[in-house]
Amino acid sequence: MGKDGKPTQKSLDNLYDYVSKHYGHGKSVHAEYYDDADYQQVVDFAEKRKNDPNREDYNILTNSCTTFAHEAVDAGRKKPDKQ
């Protein structure tokens, strides 16, 4: 981690290497790191979606894990509503 509390390229490379070796059977990991997305907002989005009984069914073409990832990052990029 850098002094600013964000991952460095080296720490991200170490993470991708670990994921490759332990979960990807040695295959290359392709990942994106969004330094402009707020972690807690992404987590909150995921929890809300997980607990939504009316969420859209999975569909490989229109509502897949890729769709979810993009929506979660977008939620993390939004400014929180002021109350």
Gaussian input, Z-matrix of N, CA and C with variables (Angstrom, degrees):
# hf/3-21g

backbone

0 1
 N
 C     1     B1
 C     2     B2     1     A1
 N     3     B3     2     A2     1     D1
 C     4     B4     3     A3     2     D2
 C     5     B5     4     A4     3     D3
 N     6     B6     5     A5     4     D4
 C     7     B7     6     A6     5     D5
 C     8     B8     7     A7     6     D6
 N     9     B9     8     A8     7     D7
 C    10    B10     9     A9     8     D8
 C    11    B11    10    A10     9     D9
 N    12    B12    11    A11    10    D10
 C    13    B13    12    A12    11    D11
 C    14    B14    13    A13    12    D12
 N    15    B15    14    A14    13    D13
 C    16    B16    15    A15    14    D14
 C    17    B17    16    A16    15    D15
 N    18    B18    17    A17    16    D16
 C    19    B19    18    A18    17    D17
 C    20    B20    19    A19    18    D18
 N    21    B21    20    A20    19    D19
 C    22    B22    21    A21    20    D20
 C    23    B23    22    A22    21    D21
 N    24    B24    23    A23    22    D22
 C    25    B25    24    A24    23    D23
 C    26    B26    25    A25    24    D24
 N    27    B27    26    A26    25    D25
 C    28    B28    27    A27    26    D26
 C    29    B29    28    A28    27    D27
 N    30    B30    29    A29    28    D28
 C    31    B31    30    A30    29    D29
 C    32    B32    31    A31    30    D30
 N    33    B33    32    A32    31    D31
 C    34    B34    33    A33    32    D32
 C    35    B35    34    A34    33    D33
 N    36    B36    35    A35    34    D34
 C    37    B37    36    A36    35    D35
 C    38    B38    37    A37    36    D36
 N    39    B39    38    A38    37    D37
 C    40    B40    39    A39    38    D38
 C    41    B41    40    A40    39    D39
 N    42    B42    41    A41    40    D40
 C    43    B43    42    A42    41    D41
 C    44    B44    43    A43    42    D42
 N    45    B45    44    A44    43    D43
 C    46    B46    45    A45    44    D44
 C    47    B47    46    A46    45    D45
 N    48    B48    47    A47    46    D46
 C    49    B49    48    A48    47    D47
 C    50    B50    49    A49    48    D48
 N    51    B51    50    A50    49    D49
 C    52    B52    51    A51    50    D50
 C    53    B53    52    A52    51    D51
 N    54    B54    53    A53    52    D52
 C    55    B55    54    A54    53    D53
 C    56    B56    55    A55    54    D54
 N    57    B57    56    A56    55    D55
 C    58    B58    57    A57    56    D56
 C    59    B59    58    A58    57    D57
 N    60    B60    59    A59    58    D58
 C    61    B61    60    A60    59    D59
 C    62    B62    61    A61    60    D60
 N    63    B63    62    A62    61    D61
 C    64    B64    63    A63    62    D62
 C    65    B65    64    A64    63    D63
 N    66    B66    65    A65    64    D64
 C    67    B67    66    A66    65    D65
 C    68    B68    67    A67    66    D66
 N    69    B69    68    A68    67    D67
 C    70    B70    69    A69    68    D68
 C    71    B71    70    A70    69    D69
 N    72    B72    71    A71    70    D70
 C    73    B73    72    A72    71    D71
 C    74    B74    73    A73    72    D72
 N    75    B75    74    A74    73    D73
 C    76    B76    75    A75    74    D74
 C    77    B77    76    A76    75    D75
 N    78    B78    77    A77    76    D76
 C    79    B79    78    A78    77    D77
 C    80    B80    79    A79    78    D78
 N    81    B81    80    A80    79    D79
 C    82    B82    81    A81    80    D80
 C    83    B83    82    A82    81    D81
 N    84    B84    83    A83    82    D82
 C    85    B85    84    A84    83    D83
 C    86    B86    85    A85    84    D84
 N    87    B87    86    A86    85    D85
 C    88    B88    87    A87    86    D86
 C    89    B89    88    A88    87    D87
 N    90    B90    89    A89    88    D88
 C    91    B91    90    A90    89    D89
 C    92    B92    91    A91    90    D90
 N    93    B93    92    A92    91    D91
 C    94    B94    93    A93    92    D92
 C    95    B95    94    A94    93    D93
 N    96    B96    95    A95    94    D94
 C    97    B97    96    A96    95    D95
 C    98    B98    97    A97    96    D96
 N    99    B99    98    A98    97    D97
 C   100   B100    99    A99    98    D98
 C   101   B101   100   A100    99    D99
 N   102   B102   101   A101   100   D100
 C   103   B103   102   A102   101   D101
 C   104   B104   103   A103   102   D102
 N   105   B105   104   A104   103   D103
 C   106   B106   105   A105   104   D104
 C   107   B107   106   A106   105   D105
 N   108   B108   107   A107   106   D106
 C   109   B109   108   A108   107   D107
 C   110   B110   109   A109   108   D108
 N   111   B111   110   A110   109   D109
 C   112   B112   111   A111   110   D110
 C   113   B113   112   A112   111   D111
 N   114   B114   113   A113   112   D112
 C   115   B115   114   A114   113   D113
 C   116   B116   115   A115   114   D114
 N   117   B117   116   A116   115   D115
 C   118   B118   117   A117   116   D116
 C   119   B119   118   A118   117   D117
 N   120   B120   119   A119   118   D118
 C   121   B121   120   A120   119   D119
 C   122   B122   121   A121   120   D120
 N   123   B123   122   A122   121   D121
 C   124   B124   123   A123   122   D122
 C   125   B125   124   A124   123   D123
 N   126   B126   125   A125   124   D124
 C   127   B127   126   A126   125   D125
 C   128   B128   127   A127   126   D126
 N   129   B129   128   A128   127   D127
 C   130   B130   129   A129   128   D128
 C   131   B131   130   A130   129   D129
 N   132   B132   131   A131   130   D130
 C   133   B133   132   A132   131   D131
 C   134   B134   133   A133   132   D132
 N   135   B135   134   A134   133   D133
 C   136   B136   135   A135   134   D134
 C   137   B137   136   A136   135   D135
 N   138   B138   137   A137   136   D136
 C   139   B139   138   A138   137   D137
 C   140   B140   139   A139   138   D138
 N   141   B141   140   A140   139   D139
 C   142   B142   141   A141   140   D140
 C   143   B143   142   A142   141   D141
 N   144   B144   143   A143   142   D142
 C   145   B145   144   A144   143   D143
 C   146   B146   145   A145   144   D144
 N   147   B147   146   A146   145   D145
 C   148   B148   147   A147   146   D146
 C   149   B149   148   A148   147   D147
 N   150   B150   149   A149   148   D148
 C   151   B151   150   A150   149   D149
 C   152   B152   151   A151   150   D150
 N   153   B153   152   A152   151   D151
 C   154   B154   153   A153   152   D152
 C   155   B155   154   A154   153   D153
 N   156   B156   155   A155   154   D154
 C   157   B157   156   A156   155   D155
 C   158   B158   157   A157   156   D156
 N   159   B159   158   A158   157   D157
 C   160   B160   159   A159   158   D158
 C   161   B161   160   A160   159   D159
 N   162   B162   161   A161   160   D160
 C   163   B163   162   A162   161   D161
 C   164   B164   163   A163   162   D162
 N   165   B165   164   A164   163   D163
 C   166   B166   165   A165   164   D164
 C   167   B167   166   A166   165   D165
 N   168   B168   167   A167   166   D166
 C   169   B169   168   A168   167   D167
 C   170   B170   169   A169   168   D168
 N   171   B171   170   A170   169   D169
 C   172   B172   171   A171   170   D170
 C   173   B173   172   A172   171   D171
 N   174   B174   173   A173   172   D172
 C   175   B175   174   A174   173   D173
 C   176   B176   175   A175   174   D174
 N   177   B177   176   A176   175   D175
 C   178   B178   177   A177   176   D176
 C   179   B179   178   A178   177   D177
 N   180   B180   179   A179   178   D178
 C   181   B181   180   A180   179   D179
 C   182   B182   181   A181   180   D180
 N   183   B183   182   A182   181   D181
 C   184   B184   183   A183   182   D182
 C   185   B185   184   A184   183   D183
 N   186   B186   185   A185   184   D184
 C   187   B187   186   A186   185   D185
 C   188   B188   187   A187   186   D186
 N   189   B189   188   A188   187   D187
 C   190   B190   189   A189   188   D188
 C   191   B191   190   A190   189   D189
 N   192   B192   191   A191   190   D190
 C   193   B193   192   A192   191   D191
 C   194   B194   193   A193   192   D192
 N   195   B195   194   A194   193   D193
 C   196   B196   195   A195   194   D194
 C   197   B197   196   A196   195   D195
 N   198   B198   197   A197   196   D196
 C   199   B199   198   A198   197   D197
 C   200   B200   199   A199   198   D198
 N   201   B201   200   A200   199   D199
 C   202   B202   201   A201   200   D200
 C   203   B203   202   A202   201   D201
 N   204   B204   203   A203   202   D202
 C   205   B205   204   A204   203   D203
 C   206   B206   205   A205   204   D204
 N   207   B207   206   A206   205   D205
 C   208   B208   207   A207   206   D206
 C   209   B209   208   A208   207   D207
 N   210   B210   209   A209   208   D208
 C   211   B211   210   A210   209   D209
 C   212   B212   211   A211   210   D210
 N   213   B213   212   A212   211   D211
 C   214   B214   213   A213   212   D212
 C   215   B215   214   A214   213   D213
 N   216   B216   215   A215   214   D214
 C   217   B217   216   A216   215   D215
 C   218   B218   217   A217   216   D216
 N   219   B219   218   A218   217   D217
 C   220   B220   219   A219   218   D218
 C   221   B221   220   A220   219   D219
 N   222   B222   221   A221   220   D220
 C   223   B223   222   A222   221   D221
 C   224   B224   223   A223   222   D222
 N   225   B225   224   A224   223   D223
 C   226   B226   225   A225   224   D224
 C   227   B227   226   A226   225   D225
 N   228   B228   227   A227   226   D226
 C   229   B229   228   A228   227   D227
 C   230   B230   229   A229   228   D228
 N   231   B231   230   A230   229   D229
 C   232   B232   231   A231   230   D230
 C   233   B233   232   A232   231   D231
 N   234   B234   233   A233   232   D232
 C   235   B235   234   A234   233   D233
 C   236   B236   235   A235   234   D234
 N   237   B237   236   A236   235   D235
 C   238   B238   237   A237   236   D236
 C   239   B239   238   A238   237   D237
 N   240   B240   239   A239   238   D238
 C   241   B241   240   A240   239   D239
 C   242   B242   241   A241   240   D240
 N   243   B243   242   A242   241   D241
 C   244   B244   243   A243   242   D242
 C   245   B245   244   A244   243   D243
 N   246   B246   245   A245   244   D244
 C   247   B247   246   A246   245   D245
 C   248   B248   247   A247   246   D246

   B1=1.4492
   B2=1.5217
   B3=1.3186
   B4=1.4426
   B5=1.5189
   B6=1.3056
   B7=1.4643
   B8=1.5217
   B9=1.3415
   B10=1.4678
   B11=1.5287
   B12=1.3460
   B13=1.4596
   B14=1.5227
   B15=1.3143
   B16=1.4696
   B17=1.5181
   B18=1.3293
   B19=1.4600
   B20=1.5278
   B21=1.3028
   B22=1.4611
   B23=1.5312
   B24=1.3113
   B25=1.4669
   B26=1.5188
   B27=1.3293
   B28=1.4726
   B29=1.5271
   B30=1.3305
   B31=1.4667
   B32=1.5273
   B33=1.3294
   B34=1.4712
   B35=1.5295
   B36=1.3408
   B37=1.4704
   B38=1.5239
   B39=1.3383
   B40=1.4686
   B41=1.5233
   B42=1.3325
   B43=1.4644
   B44=1.5259
   B45=1.3180
   B46=1.4655
   B47=1.5253
   B48=1.3311
   B49=1.4595
   B50=1.5274
   B51=1.3281
   B52=1.4645
   B53=1.5365
   B54=1.3204
   B55=1.4720
   B56=1.5277
   B57=1.3199
   B58=1.4595
   B59=1.5230
   B60=1.3307
   B61=1.4676
   B62=1.5246
   B63=1.3357
   B64=1.4593
   B65=1.5245
   B66=1.3130
   B67=1.4682
   B68=1.5267
   B69=1.3163
   B70=1.4596
   B71=1.5028
   B72=1.3369
   B73=1.4615
   B74=1.5288
   B75=1.3457
   B76=1.4548
   B77=1.5198
   B78=1.3125
   B79=1.4653
   B80=1.5232
   B81=1.3022
   B82=1.4595
   B83=1.5297
   B84=1.3223
   B85=1.4665
   B86=1.5236
   B87=1.3089
   B88=1.4632
   B89=1.5195
   B90=1.3116
   B91=1.4611
   B92=1.5126
   B93=1.3028
   B94=1.4631
   B95=1.5175
   B96=1.3177
   B97=1.4517
   B98=1.5209
   B99=1.3120
   B100=1.4647
   B101=1.5240
   B102=1.3242
   B103=1.4536
   B104=1.5250
   B105=1.3300
   B106=1.4648
   B107=1.5295
   B108=1.3276
   B109=1.4638
   B110=1.5255
   B111=1.3143
   B112=1.4560
   B113=1.5314
   B114=1.3238
   B115=1.4652
   B116=1.5286
   B117=1.3218
   B118=1.4644
   B119=1.5219
   B120=1.3233
   B121=1.4610
   B122=1.5308
   B123=1.3208
   B124=1.4674
   B125=1.5310
   B126=1.3263
   B127=1.4698
   B128=1.5312
   B129=1.3237
   B130=1.4711
   B131=1.5166
   B132=1.3361
   B133=1.4656
   B134=1.5304
   B135=1.3399
   B136=1.4638
   B137=1.5281
   B138=1.3264
   B139=1.4703
   B140=1.5269
   B141=1.3203
   B142=1.4671
   B143=1.5253
   B144=1.3231
   B145=1.4778
   B146=1.5201
   B147=1.3287
   B148=1.4639
   B149=1.5319
   B150=1.3152
   B151=1.4665
   B152=1.5273
   B153=1.3198
   B154=1.4629
   B155=1.5263
   B156=1.3398
   B157=1.4662
   B158=1.5315
   B159=1.3151
   B160=1.4686
   B161=1.5254
   B162=1.3390
   B163=1.4639
   B164=1.5273
   B165=1.3198
   B166=1.4581
   B167=1.5310
   B168=1.3225
   B169=1.4620
   B170=1.5273
   B171=1.3120
   B172=1.4606
   B173=1.5178
   B174=1.3235
   B175=1.4566
   B176=1.5202
   B177=1.3024
   B178=1.4597
   B179=1.5268
   B180=1.3282
   B181=1.4658
   B182=1.5229
   B183=1.3316
   B184=1.4647
   B185=1.5327
   B186=1.3162
   B187=1.4674
   B188=1.5301
   B189=1.3177
   B190=1.4600
   B191=1.5296
   B192=1.3173
   B193=1.4610
   B194=1.5287
   B195=1.3145
   B196=1.4652
   B197=1.5188
   B198=1.3274
   B199=1.4641
   B200=1.5238
   B201=1.3127
   B202=1.4679
   B203=1.5273
   B204=1.3208
   B205=1.4648
   B206=1.5274
   B207=1.3201
   B208=1.4708
   B209=1.5334
   B210=1.3202
   B211=1.4677
   B212=1.5379
   B213=1.3146
   B214=1.4647
   B215=1.5319
   B216=1.3198
   B217=1.4655
   B218=1.5231
   B219=1.3380
   B220=1.4672
   B221=1.5227
   B222=1.3309
   B223=1.4658
   B224=1.5279
   B225=1.3162
   B226=1.4532
   B227=1.5117
   B228=1.3171
   B229=1.4637
   B230=1.5220
   B231=1.3095
   B232=1.4690
   B233=1.5117
   B234=1.2860
   B235=1.4620
   B236=1.5259
   B237=1.3220
   B238=1.4664
   B239=1.5366
   B240=1.3326
   B241=1.4653
   B242=1.5188
   B243=1.3114
   B244=1.4625
   B245=1.5123
   B246=1.3209
   B247=1.4574
   B248=1.5003
   A1=108.91
   A2=114.11
   A3=119.18
   A4=111.41
   A5=116.36
   A6=121.20
   A7=111.86
   A8=115.89
   A9=120.31
   A10=112.79
   A11=116.38
   A12=120.33
   A13=113.90
   A14=117.01
   A15=121.09
   A16=109.46
   A17=116.40
   A18=119.29
   A19=111.66
   A20=115.60
   A21=121.28
   A22=107.53
   A23=116.96
   A24=119.35
   A25=110.12
   A26=116.98
   A27=120.69
   A28=110.80
   A29=118.12
   A30=119.21
   A31=110.97
   A32=117.21
   A33=119.71
   A34=110.23
   A35=116.45
   A36=119.40
   A37=110.91
   A38=117.25
   A39=120.94
   A40=110.94
   A41=116.65
   A42=121.00
   A43=110.65
   A44=116.97
   A45=120.78
   A46=110.49
   A47=116.92
   A48=120.84
   A49=111.00
   A50=116.78
   A51=121.46
   A52=110.49
   A53=116.26
   A54=120.64
   A55=109.79
   A56=116.99
   A57=121.13
   A58=111.73
   A59=115.73
   A60=120.47
   A61=112.75
   A62=117.66
   A63=120.28
   A64=114.86
   A65=117.64
   A66=119.88
   A67=113.18
   A68=116.96
   A69=120.23
   A70=114.97
   A71=116.72
   A72=121.96
   A73=111.71
   A74=116.25
   A75=121.26
   A76=114.77
   A77=116.88
   A78=119.85
   A79=109.96
   A80=115.11
   A81=121.76
   A82=110.61
   A83=115.41
   A84=121.75
   A85=108.35
   A86=115.75
   A87=121.24
   A88=107.09
   A89=115.85
   A90=119.71
   A91=109.60
   A92=114.35
   A93=121.75
   A94=107.98
   A95=115.61
   A96=121.20
   A97=107.30
   A98=116.11
   A99=121.85
   A100=108.44
   A101=116.37
   A102=119.38
   A103=112.41
   A104=116.51
   A105=119.70
   A106=112.61
   A107=117.60
   A108=121.27
   A109=109.76
   A110=116.05
   A111=121.63
   A112=109.41
   A113=116.08
   A114=122.04
   A115=112.14
   A116=117.20
   A117=120.07
   A118=111.53
   A119=117.50
   A120=119.72
   A121=110.84
   A122=116.65
   A123=120.32
   A124=109.93
   A125=116.74
   A126=121.46
   A127=109.90
   A128=117.28
   A129=120.67
   A130=111.22
   A131=116.69
   A132=120.72
   A133=110.05
   A134=116.39
   A135=120.84
   A136=111.43
   A137=116.73
   A138=120.46
   A139=110.98
   A140=116.06
   A141=119.81
   A142=110.18
   A143=116.83
   A144=120.87
   A145=110.67
   A146=116.46
   A147=121.22
   A148=111.12
   A149=115.91
   A150=120.52
   A151=114.29
   A152=117.54
   A153=121.48
   A154=110.02
   A155=118.01
   A156=119.96
   A157=112.53
   A158=116.73
   A159=120.78
   A160=112.89
   A161=116.66
   A162=118.79
   A163=109.89
   A164=113.87
   A165=121.07
   A166=110.15
   A167=116.14
   A168=120.98
   A169=110.88
   A170=115.62
   A171=121.57
   A172=109.70
   A173=115.48
   A174=121.55
   A175=106.73
   A176=117.48
   A177=121.82
   A178=112.13
   A179=117.43
   A180=120.38
   A181=113.91
   A182=116.97
   A183=118.66
   A184=114.74
   A185=118.27
   A186=120.34
   A187=109.69
   A188=115.01
   A189=121.08
   A190=111.11
   A191=116.34
   A192=120.50
   A193=110.65
   A194=116.87
   A195=120.36
   A196=110.38
   A197=116.99
   A198=121.77
   A199=109.28
   A200=116.09
   A201=121.44
   A202=111.06
   A203=116.93
   A204=120.77
   A205=111.12
   A206=116.59
   A207=119.91
   A208=111.12
   A209=116.47
   A210=120.24
   A211=110.91
   A212=116.56
   A213=120.17
   A214=110.82
   A215=116.82
   A216=119.99
   A217=110.35
   A218=116.52
   A219=119.38
   A220=111.10
   A221=116.78
   A222=120.34
   A223=110.40
   A224=117.12
   A225=121.65
   A226=113.95
   A227=116.24
   A228=120.84
   A229=112.38
   A230=117.03
   A231=120.67
   A232=110.24
   A233=115.67
   A234=120.57
   A235=107.99
   A236=118.34
   A237=120.39
   A238=110.96
   A239=114.89
   A240=120.17
   A241=109.20
   A242=115.99
   A243=120.27
   A244=108.24
   A245=115.62
   A246=119.79
   A247=110.73
   D1=146.29
   D2=177.98
   D3=-82.06
   D4=172.36
   D5=179.12
   D6=-63.15
   D7=-23.18
   D8=179.37
   D9=-83.50
   D10=1.98
   D11=178.85
   D12=84.75
   D13=1.63
   D14=179.48
   D15=-102.63
   D16=154.76
   D17=179.45
   D18=-62.81
   D19=145.60
   D20=172.17
   D21=-90.94
   D22=167.08
   D23=176.73
   D24=-59.78
   D25=-37.81
   D26=179.24
   D27=-64.07
   D28=-43.11
   D29=-179.82
   D30=-67.90
   D31=-35.27
   D32=176.34
   D33=-66.64
   D34=-43.22
   D35=177.74
   D36=-60.23
   D37=-40.23
   D38=177.36
   D39=-62.56
   D40=-41.48
   D41=178.07
   D42=-62.45
   D43=-47.91
   D44=-178.77
   D45=-62.71
   D46=-38.17
   D47=177.35
   D48=-64.03
   D49=-43.61
   D50=178.66
   D51=-61.38
   D52=-47.03
   D53=-179.82
   D54=-61.40
   D55=-42.95
   D56=178.94
   D57=-58.81
   D58=-48.82
   D59=-176.72
   D60=-69.76
   D61=-39.08
   D62=-172.86
   D63=-94.76
   D64=-22.79
   D65=-176.25
   D66=-128.32
   D67=-22.06
   D68=-174.79
   D69=-104.98
   D70=12.53
   D71=178.01
   D72=53.90
   D73=35.43
   D74=176.54
   D75=82.72
   D76=1.23
   D77=179.91
   D78=-79.50
   D79=155.59
   D80=-179.76
   D81=-62.03
   D82=140.93
   D83=178.06
   D84=-101.97
   D85=127.75
   D86=175.81
   D87=-110.47
   D88=116.03
   D89=-175.81
   D90=-141.77
   D91=159.52
   D92=175.77
   D93=-121.90
   D94=138.37
   D95=173.88
   D96=-112.79
   D97=124.21
   D98=-177.71
   D99=-106.17
   D100=98.67
   D101=-177.38
   D102=-75.29
   D103=-8.11
   D104=179.09
   D105=-97.96
   D106=2.96
   D107=179.34
   D108=-98.79
   D109=132.66
   D110=179.36
   D111=-78.89
   D112=120.33
   D113=-175.97
   D114=-53.06
   D115=-49.86
   D116=-175.24
   D117=-65.51
   D118=-34.99
   D119=177.65
   D120=-66.60
   D121=-36.53
   D122=176.76
   D123=-65.22
   D124=-45.83
   D125=178.99
   D126=-61.92
   D127=-44.51
   D128=179.66
   D129=-60.59
   D130=-41.41
   D131=177.33
   D132=-60.34
   D133=-46.54
   D134=-178.42
   D135=-61.99
   D136=-43.63
   D137=179.52
   D138=-64.27
   D139=-42.20
   D140=179.62
   D141=-63.12
   D142=-44.18
   D143=179.13
   D144=-64.03
   D145=-43.08
   D146=-179.14
   D147=-59.31
   D148=-38.21
   D149=-175.77
   D150=-92.48
   D151=4.30
   D152=-179.66
   D153=-84.92
   D154=108.43
   D155=-178.82
   D156=-68.22
   D157=-15.18
   D158=-178.75
   D159=-103.48
   D160=13.99
   D161=-178.93
   D162=-64.60
   D163=151.88
   D164=-178.70
   D165=-64.74
   D166=141.03
   D167=177.76
   D168=-64.41
   D169=151.73
   D170=176.36
   D171=-61.48
   D172=138.76
   D173=175.27
   D174=-146.90
   D175=122.86
   D176=-175.14
   D177=-57.80
   D178=-27.34
   D179=-177.63
   D180=-94.70
   D181=-33.98
   D182=-170.92
   D183=-121.44
   D184=-13.96
   D185=-178.39
   D186=-152.38
   D187=70.61
   D188=-174.89
   D189=-106.65
   D190=-173.95
   D191=177.01
   D192=-63.80
   D193=-30.82
   D194=176.64
   D195=-66.44
   D196=-43.10
   D197=177.05
   D198=-58.59
   D199=-47.78
   D200=179.94
   D201=-58.70
   D202=-45.86
   D203=-178.60
   D204=-60.68
   D205=-44.44
   D206=178.70
   D207=-63.07
   D208=-42.90
   D209=-179.64
   D210=-66.18
   D211=-38.06
   D212=179.76
   D213=-66.18
   D214=-43.44
   D215=177.92
   D216=-64.28
   D217=-42.99
   D218=177.45
   D219=-58.38
   D220=-40.62
   D221=178.60
   D222=-64.11
   D223=-35.83
   D224=179.29
   D225=-72.54
   D226=-18.29
   D227=-179.74
   D228=-89.30
   D229=-13.35
   D230=-179.13
   D231=-78.70
   D232=147.75
   D233=174.89
   D234=-74.36
   D235=134.87
   D236=179.48
   D237=-61.80
   D238=144.65
   D239=176.79
   D240=-64.86
   D241=136.66
   D242=176.30
   D243=-86.22
   D244=136.96
   D245=-177.41
   D246=-111.28

